[in-house]
Amino acid sequence: MCRLILTAGACLIIANLASSASLTDTVLTTKAPSATDNFCEGKTDGNYANPSNPNSFYGCSNGLTNILWCPEDLVFKQSCNCCDWPRTRSDGLARDFCKGKKNGNYFNPSNINSFYSCSNGLTYIMKCPEDLIFNQRLNACVWP
């Protein structure tokens, strides 16, 4: 009987973890107590944007607050409940780069280690792996 209860509890935990499959690369962190510890109190279970840090978000479960982190360079977007590439550079210079352009990748003159990726008029800044630069002709990140 005890084994059945333990198994049911484990299944509940596994099912709960599976429901957040779109956030598979997030990292659960431990943290010192702070004012955000009660963020989830009275809220529905789910994920919520962290207005003080777009690279993290609050994961609420049964009124408990956890801070979760997106993989490097990604930001949490409430609209898709996922970590995604930021739409534009933080300084806003690339905001309208892709308006009127065909979908594809374009050289970024302000940073050769990244490139603009245009999709349906939206601008995304994509980074090349470390030490590589974007080559427009090859449409790829290559060694300099």
Secondary structure, 3 states (H helix, E strand, C coil): CHHHHHHHHHHHHHHHHHCCHHHCCCEECCCCCCHHHHCCCCCCCEEEECCCCCCEEEEEECCEEEEEECCCCCEEECCCCEEECCCCCCCCCCCCCCCCCCCEEEECCCCCCEEEEEECCEEEEEECCCCCEEECCCCEEECC
